[in-house]
Amino acid sequence: MDMDKDFSKYNESAELLKVLAHPVRLCIVKGLLENGGCNVSHMQDCLQVPQSTISQHLQKLRAVGIVEGKRNGLEIYYSVSNEKAVRLIKELFKN
């Protein structure tokens, strides 16, 4: 059996897995999917971690296109925007 040695084809998936490979980020993405999105204050209430920590994790999730933020006045409302991530989270946490 031959394996495809063109590793560039795997970069996007590898980055997605690297960013999701953190318990807080997995929790954030799973929570956004279950709630249809929310703001940082809601995440902070649910996760009981500092807002700065959540913001750092969201920045990493945004950088690879897993989540997106839409401004609503002073708040930014976050949602999951990557279909691969949606399928992966659903598969990881199905009963």
C-alpha positions in Angstrom: 0.0 0.0 0.0 1.4 3.4 -1.0 0.9 6.4 1.2 0.5 9.9 -0.2 3.6 11.8 0.8 2.3 15.2 -0.2 2.1 16.5 3.4 0.8 19.9 2.3 -2.6 18.2 1.8 -2.7 17.5 5.6 -1.7 21.0 6.9 -5.3 22.3 7.3 -6.5 19.2 9.1 -3.3 19.1 11.3 -3.8 22.7 12.3 -7.5 22.1 13.1 -6.5 19.1 15.3 -3.7 21.0 17.1 -6.0 23.9 18.0 -8.8 21.7 19.2 -6.3 19.5 21.2 -6.9 21.5 24.4 -9.7 20.8 27.0 -10.8 24.4 27.3 -11.0 25.0 23.5 -12.9 21.7 23.1 -15.3 22.8 25.8 -15.8 26.2 24.1 -16.5 24.8 20.7 -18.8 22.1 22.1 -20.7 24.7 24.1 -21.0 27.1 21.1 -22.5 24.2 19.1 -24.9 23.2 21.8 -26.0 26.8 22.5 -25.9 28.1 18.9 -23.3 30.7 19.9 -22.8 33.1 22.8 -20.6 35.9 24.0 -17.5 35.9 26.2 -19.4 36.8 29.4 -21.7 33.8 29.0 -18.6 31.5 28.4 -16.9 33.0 31.5 -20.0 32.3 33.7 -20.2 28.7 32.4 -16.5 27.8 32.4 -15.5 29.7 35.6 -12.1 30.8 34.0 -10.9 34.4 33.6 -12.1 36.4 30.6 -8.6 36.9 29.4 -8.1 33.1 29.2 -11.3 32.6 27.2 -10.2 35.5 24.9 -6.8 33.8 24.3 -8.5 30.5 23.4 -11.0 32.3 21.1 -8.2 34.0 19.3 -6.6 30.7 18.5 -9.9 29.2 17.4 -10.5 32.3 15.2 -7.0 32.2 13.7 -7.7 28.8 12.1 -11.3 29.6 11.2 -13.0 27.3 13.7 -15.1 30.2 15.2 -16.2 33.6 14.1 -17.3 36.6 16.0 -20.1 39.0 15.0 -20.2 42.4 16.8 -23.5 43.4 18.3 -23.0 46.8 20.0 -20.3 46.3 22.6 -20.6 42.5 22.6 -19.1 40.0 20.2 -21.3 37.0 19.6 -19.2 33.8 18.8 -20.3 30.8 16.7 -18.7 27.8 15.1 -17.9 28.4 11.4 -16.0 25.4 10.4 -17.9 22.3 9.2 -15.0 19.9 9.8 -14.8 21.1 13.4 -18.6 20.6 13.8 -18.4 17.0 12.5 -15.3 16.3 14.6 -16.9 17.6 17.8 -20.1 15.7 17.2 -18.2 12.5 16.6 -16.0 13.0 19.7 -19.0 13.6 22.0 -21.7 11.4 20.6 -23.2 8.8 23.1 
